[in-house]
Amino acid sequence: MLLNEREVDVTNLVVERFLNLGEATPRRGLLLKARSRDMLDKLSRWSILKLYDNKDFLPLPLAFHFCGNTEALLLAKRSITLLGHVLRNLFENDLNEGAQHTSAEAEDHTRKMYGRVNSKEIQLGFYLGQDFNFFMTWYGNQTHTQITSFAISETIIEINPDALWDDYIKRQTQWIEGQLGQAPNPFLDTRDKVEIAPAEAASHNGPGRYAGWEIIRPLSKSTGQGEVFLVRNPQRVAELTEASKAIQRYAGGISLDQAPTFAKAIWQSARADLTSELGALKVFKLRGDGAKAEQEVLERLSSEIHVLSKNKPGLLRLLAFNEKERWIITEYQPNGTLENHPFRFKGDAARALRALRPLVLAVADLHTEGIVHRDIKPPNVFLGNEDTLVLGDFGIVYLPNQPERVTRTNERVGPYDYMPLWADLGERLEKVEPNFDVYMLGKLLWCMVAGKLKLPRECFREPGFDLTQLFHDDPRMHIINSILEKCVVEKAKDCFYAATDLLQTVDAFLRVIDSGGQLLRDGIPRLCRICGTGYYQLRPVQNAARTGLRLWRGPSSNDTSMLNVRIFMCDNCKHIEFFASS
């Protein structure tokens, strides 16, 4: 850790005050907490805290990274990602160079792009965006905690908003490590090495292993299924090797004409690896002794290769594999999985449903071939760019007409918290149906919207788990529950049979959302379409026995009967809507 426990506490104090009150933290209070002026100077010097007017401290992006508060970190990262997308979209639509925008205008644009958003999140993005060079010019209050108007910097067109936060933190952290003398020497071989036991070195790092891909570091702890490593592709390995040789060749001095070659070698050696130059290596393990155990591993490996080699949209891309040596290499997803981003879609039903739709399409495509994933859960769903979801880990996939099953006779497979009740029989099922995946996709949708990693059984209607209660002002939560009613169910007959059925429902509800519609059921809040802040309430007429009116259809109609209507009035602006009674 670059910060000790007390430094983390001081940093968190500044972050929490800023998030809760929108204020800087007085220096005197931090001195009492830190008991050290040097500590505050160090946090300021390292660009973790910002000193304002020599008496108050404000948090910088690194403060959110080091404060030890996971929710604050995820909020900051999401705010930068969100604002990056919004500002780039605004910039692309600007008709005048250097056009001025207001924060209110950007907030409205955010809602047009993503639906309901958190104003606090947007304001935090504006505050932190100053350190990400989002603005060419800006105007705000005296302490710079709020921006009222701004012109967007041209650099916005070159950035990748989804990778911006991680890249910034990595650069800043490396600079701090350099100040402490902990950073690697960029003029030698900059490739990271993995600490591996001597007995395993030959198997993991031997010459020519993994088709020339080079291990950088472990990506996860070793499990019963195998080990996963971050690896470099052979082209980048060759580039680094040549760059290292060139630097050593010119170490004794260079002439003027050799300078460009030397500079290029330094740059190639020191630059960070591109995501396209990386991969995720999975080395499969035996789960016992003897030929039967090895056969089981080979079957799991073969199944995963069979599916991933199709390179279908929505699935991890397979880059290399060797069945005999029991390993595969897939594309590397630097954002991690939904398990690493539990709050990414929290409270945003529309955004979650749009993100889930391509994943449902990918699973539906598998179901048309009789393939069932059986292990859909947040740790197995990767978060790509632009809220793209990518499905991975096909180790227990079910393939049709498979001569041998990957699971043992008495073995139950799939994650207990995600598998349907009709599959939880304590033994292997001879017939695996596509509705297994539908059930899990439903639970995944609930997790995304709820911002939680587990829904107990089929409890999405229970207090504490009902999205319409957790986010009671959002009528779209009733749409999510309507989807869950056909997925997260106790009996197989009540579940959509395959993801193709789920896809049709998702598409239908997305059309409702995109058109500004909502479900017309009692108990669903109806936001006023005029003022946008009030809600329509059923308006009683003076006759207490009724809450409606009877209207004559008029002489222009062949039907001269009366039309029964109910009156709804906005509780804010008093706008009235009529709905025909059944």
SVG drawing of the C-alpha trace seen along z (x, -y; Angstrom):
<svg xmlns="http://www.w3.org/2000/svg" viewBox="-77 -33 107 77">
<polyline fill="none" stroke="black" stroke-width="0.4" points="0.0,0.0 1.2,-3.5 -0.8,-5.0 -0.8,-3.9 -4.0,-3.4 -4.1,-6.9 -3.5,-8.5 -6.4,-6.5 -8.6,-7.7 -7.7,-11.3 -8.3,-10.9 -11.7,-9.3 -12.7,-12.1 -12.2,-14.7 -14.0,-12.5 -17.0,-11.9 -17.4,-15.6 -17.2,-16.5 -19.8,-13.9 -22.2,-14.6 -22.0,-18.4 -20.3,-19.5 -17.7,-21.3 -13.9,-21.4 -12.5,-20.1 -10.8,-22.7 -7.1,-22.2 -7.3,-22.4 -9.7,-19.5 -7.4,-17.3 -4.4,-18.3 -6.2,-17.0 -7.0,-13.8 -3.6,-13.3 -1.4,-14.6 1.1,-15.5 1.7,-18.5 4.0,-16.4 1.2,-13.9 -1.0,-16.7 1.8,-18.1 2.5,-14.6 -1.1,-14.0 -1.1,-17.4 2.2,-16.9 1.1,-13.5 -2.1,-15.1 -4.4,-13.1 -5.8,-16.2 -6.0,-19.8 -5.2,-22.7 -7.5,-25.7 -6.7,-29.1 -4.1,-27.6 -6.8,-26.4 -9.1,-23.9 -8.7,-20.6 -10.7,-19.2 -10.4,-15.6 -8.7,-14.9 -9.4,-11.7 -6.7,-9.8 -8.5,-10.5 -11.4,-8.4 -9.0,-5.7 -7.1,-5.6 -9.9,-6.5 -10.9,-2.8 -14.6,-3.6 -15.7,-1.3 -19.0,-3.0 -17.2,-6.4 -14.7,-5.0 -17.3,-3.4 -19.4,-6.6 -16.3,-8.7 -15.4,-6.3 -18.9,-6.1 -19.3,-9.9 -16.2,-10.3 -17.2,-7.6 -20.7,-9.0 -19.6,-12.6 -17.0,-11.5 -19.6,-9.9 -22.0,-12.9 -19.3,-15.6 -18.0,-13.7 -21.6,-13.4 -22.2,-17.1 -18.9,-18.0 -19.7,-16.0 -23.0,-17.8 -21.6,-21.3 -22.2,-23.6 -19.9,-26.4 -16.2,-25.9 -15.7,-26.6 -19.5,-26.6 -20.4,-27.3 -22.6,-24.9 -24.2,-25.1 -24.2,-22.3 -28.0,-22.2 -27.8,-21.6 -25.3,-18.8 -27.6,-17.2 -30.6,-17.3 -28.4,-15.8 -27.4,-13.0 -31.0,-12.2 -31.8,-12.1 -28.9,-9.6 -29.4,-7.4 -32.8,-8.1 -33.0,-8.7 -29.6,-9.7 -28.3,-10.8 -27.7,-14.6 -25.1,-14.1 -23.2,-11.8 -23.3,-14.4 -22.0,-17.2 -19.2,-14.9 -18.3,-14.3 -18.1,-18.0 -15.9,-18.5 -13.5,-15.7 -13.6,-16.4 -11.2,-19.4 -8.4,-16.9 -9.2,-14.9 -8.9,-17.9 -12.6,-17.8 -12.9,-21.6 -11.2,-24.2 -12.7,-26.9 -15.1,-26.8 -16.7,-29.0 -17.8,-28.0 -18.0,-29.0 -15.1,-30.2 -14.1,-26.8 -14.3,-25.1 -16.7,-22.5 -19.3,-23.3 -19.1,-24.3 -21.9,-26.4 -20.8,-26.8 -18.0,-25.5 -16.5,-24.9 -15.5,-21.3 -11.8,-20.6 -10.9,-19.1 -9.1,-16.3 -12.5,-14.8 -12.7,-13.4 -9.5,-11.3 -10.4,-9.6 -12.0,-6.3 -14.4,-7.2 -14.6,-3.6 -10.8,-3.3 -10.2,-6.9 -10.4,-6.5 -8.2,-3.4 -5.6,-4.9 -5.4,-8.1 -5.1,-6.2 -2.4,-4.0 -0.3,-6.9 -0.6,-8.8 0.1,-5.8 3.2,-5.0 4.4,-8.5 4.1,-8.2 5.9,-4.8 8.6,-6.5 9.0,-9.2 9.3,-6.4 11.8,-4.5 9.4,-1.6 8.8,-1.9 10.7,0.4 13.5,-1.0 12.0,-2.0 15.4,-1.8 15.7,2.0 13.2,4.7 9.9,3.3 7.9,6.6 6.3,7.5 7.2,11.0 5.0,13.4 6.2,14.8 5.9,18.6 7.2,21.4 10.4,23.0 8.6,26.4 6.0,24.7 8.4,22.4 9.0,25.0 5.3,25.6 4.3,21.9 7.3,20.0 9.2,22.6 10.5,21.6 7.9,21.7 5.0,22.3 1.6,21.0 2.4,20.4 4.7,17.5 2.4,15.6 4.1,14.3 2.7,14.4 2.5,11.0 0.6,11.7 -2.2,13.8 -5.7,12.5 -7.4,14.5 -6.8,17.0 -6.2,20.6 -9.5,22.6 -10.5,26.2 -11.1,25.5 -7.7,23.9 -5.6,20.8 -6.0,17.6 -3.2,15.2 -2.8,12.0 -0.6,12.6 1.1,10.6 0.8,11.6 3.9,12.8 4.1,9.6 4.4,7.3 6.9,9.8 9.1,9.5 8.8,5.7 9.9,5.5 12.7,7.9 14.1,5.9 13.6,2.6 15.5,4.0 18.4,5.1 18.6,1.7 18.7,-0.2 21.5,2.1 23.4,1.7 23.4,-2.1 24.0,-2.2 27.5,-3.4 26.5,-6.4 24.9,-7.3 25.6,-9.5 23.2,-12.1 22.0,-9.8 21.3,-7.0 19.1,-9.1 15.8,-8.4 16.4,-4.6 17.3,-5.0 14.2,-7.2 11.9,-4.7 13.3,-1.8 12.8,-3.7 9.2,-4.5 8.4,-0.9 9.9,0.4 8.2,-2.2 4.7,-2.5 1.9,-0.6 0.5,2.5 -2.5,2.0 -5.6,4.0 -5.4,5.5 -1.9,6.8 -3.1,8.7 -5.1,11.9 -6.4,14.0 -4.7,17.4 -6.7,20.2 -4.7,23.3 -7.0,26.2 -6.3,28.4 -7.0,32.0 -9.7,32.6 -8.4,35.9 -6.0,38.7 -6.2,41.1 -7.4,41.3 -11.0,40.4 -10.0,37.1 -8.0,36.2 -10.8,37.1 -13.2,34.9 -10.8,31.9 -10.4,32.5 -14.1,32.7 -14.6,29.3 -11.8,27.8 -13.1,29.2 -16.6,27.9 -15.3,24.4 -13.2,24.4 -16.1,25.6 -18.3,22.7 -15.7,19.9 -14.2,20.8 -17.5,19.8 -16.4,16.1 -20.1,15.1 -21.0,11.6 -21.5,11.3 -19.0,14.1 -15.4,13.9 -13.1,14.2 -10.8,17.2 -7.2,16.2 -5.2,19.4 -5.6,22.9 -3.9,26.2 -6.1,29.1 -3.1,31.5 -1.5,29.0 -4.9,28.1 -5.0,24.3 -6.8,21.6 -6.3,17.8 -9.2,15.5 -9.5,11.8 -8.7,9.7 -11.4,7.5 -9.7,4.8 -13.0,3.6 -13.5,7.0 -16.9,8.5 -20.2,7.2 -19.1,8.6 -16.5,5.8 -19.1,3.1 -22.2,3.9 -23.4,0.3 -22.9,-0.2 -26.6,0.0 -28.1,-0.5 -31.5,-2.2 -31.4,-2.6 -33.9,-0.1 -33.6,-1.4 -29.8,-1.4 -29.7,2.1 -32.2,3.5 -30.4,2.0 -27.1,3.5 -28.7,6.9 -30.3,7.1 -27.2,8.1 -26.3,10.7 -29.8,12.2 -29.4,12.2 -26.0,14.1 -27.6,16.7 -30.6,17.0 -28.2,17.7 -26.6,20.5 -30.1,21.9 -30.9,22.3 -28.0,24.7 -29.1,26.6 -26.3,25.1 -27.0,24.2 -24.4,22.1 -25.7,23.1 -23.4,20.7 -24.6,17.2 -23.8,14.9 -22.0,11.6 -18.5,13.1 -18.9,14.7 -20.3,11.6 -17.5,9.2 -18.1,5.4 -16.8,4.2 -16.8,0.7 -20.1,-1.4 -21.9,0.9 -21.3,3.9 -21.7,7.2 -19.6,10.2 -20.3,13.8 -17.4,16.0 -16.6,19.2 -18.1,22.1 -16.6,24.8 -19.9,26.5 -21.7,25.7 -24.2,28.3 -23.8,29.4 -26.4,31.3 -25.7,34.9 -22.6,35.0 -21.5,38.7 -20.1,38.1 -21.4,35.6 -18.9,33.2 -20.5,33.6 -20.4,36.7 -23.5,38.8 -24.2,37.5 -22.8,34.0 -25.0,30.9 -23.6,28.1 -24.2,24.4 -24.1,21.7 -26.6,22.4 -27.7,18.8 -28.5,18.5 -29.7,22.0 -33.5,22.6 -35.3,24.6 -36.2,27.4 -32.5,27.9 -31.6,28.0 -32.1,31.8 -28.7,32.6 -27.7,34.7 -26.9,34.5 -29.9,33.9 -30.1,36.0 -32.0,33.4 -30.7,29.8 -33.2,27.2 -32.6,23.6 -34.9,22.3 -31.9,22.9 -30.2,19.9 -33.4,17.8 -33.8,18.1 -30.2,17.0 -30.6,14.1 -33.5,12.9 -31.5,13.0 -28.7,11.2 -31.1,8.4 -32.3,8.0 -28.7,7.8 -27.8,5.1 -30.8,2.9 -30.7,3.6 -26.9,3.0 -26.5,6.2 -24.8,9.5 -27.4,12.0 -31.2,12.5 -32.3,15.2 -34.3,17.8 -37.4,16.2 -37.8,13.3 -38.0,10.4 -41.5,9.5 -40.5,9.7 -39.9,6.6 -36.2,5.6 -35.9,7.1 -38.8,5.7 -37.4,3.1 -40.7,1.2 -40.2,0.6 -36.4,0.0 -36.9,-2.6 -40.6,-3.5 -40.6,-6.7 -39.5,-4.9 -42.4,-3.4 -39.9,-1.4 -39.2,0.9 -42.6,2.4 -41.4,3.3 -38.4,5.1 -40.7,7.0 -42.9,8.0 -39.9,9.6 -38.8,11.3 -42.3,12.9 -41.5,15.0 -37.9,15.9 -37.3,16.1 -40.0,18.6 -40.3,21.8 -41.7,24.0 -40.2,24.7 -43.7,24.5 -44.0,20.8 -40.6,19.8 -39.8,18.7 -38.6,21.8 -35.6,20.2 -33.8,16.9 -35.5,16.3 -38.8,15.8 -37.1,13.5 -35.5,11.5 -39.0,10.8 -40.2,9.5 -37.1,7.4 -37.5,5.8 -41.2,5.1 -40.5,3.3 -37.6,1.4 -39.9,0.1 -42.3,-1.1 -39.4,-2.8 -38.0,-4.4 -41.4,-5.8 -41.8,-7.3 -44.5,-4.9 -45.1,-2.8 -47.3,0.0 -50.8,-1.2 -51.6,0.6 -52.9,-0.5 -50.2,-1.5 -47.6,-2.5 -46.4,-6.1 -47.1,-8.2 -44.7,-11.1 -46.3,-14.3 -45.4,-14.7 -45.8,-18.5 -43.8,-19.6 -41.7,-16.4 -41.6,-16.6 -45.1,-15.9 -47.1,-12.7 -50.6,-12.1 -53.1,-11.2 -56.6,-9.9 -58.8,-13.0 -62.1,-12.3 -65.3,-14.1 -67.7,-15.8 -69.9,-12.7 -67.9,-10.6 -69.2,-7.4 -67.4,-7.9 -64.0,-9.1 -64.8,-9.7 -67.0,-11.4 -69.3,-10.3 -68.8,-12.0 -71.0,-11.9 -69.1,-10.7 -70.7,-13.4 -72.9,-13.6 -70.1,-12.9 -69.8,-9.3 -72.3,-6.6 -72.0,-5.5 -74.1,-7.9 -73.4,-6.1 -71.7,-7.7 -67.9,-7.2 -66.9,-6.6 -63.5,-8.3 -61.3,-8.6 -59.6,-11.9 -55.9,-12.1 -54.3,-15.4 -50.7,-16.2 -50.0,-17.0 -47.6,-19.7 -48.7,-21.7 -52.4,-20.4 -52.2,-19.2 -55.1,-16.8 -55.2,-13.5 -58.3,-11.5 -58.3,-7.7 -61.2,-5.6 -62.7,-3.3 -63.1,0.3"/>
</svg>
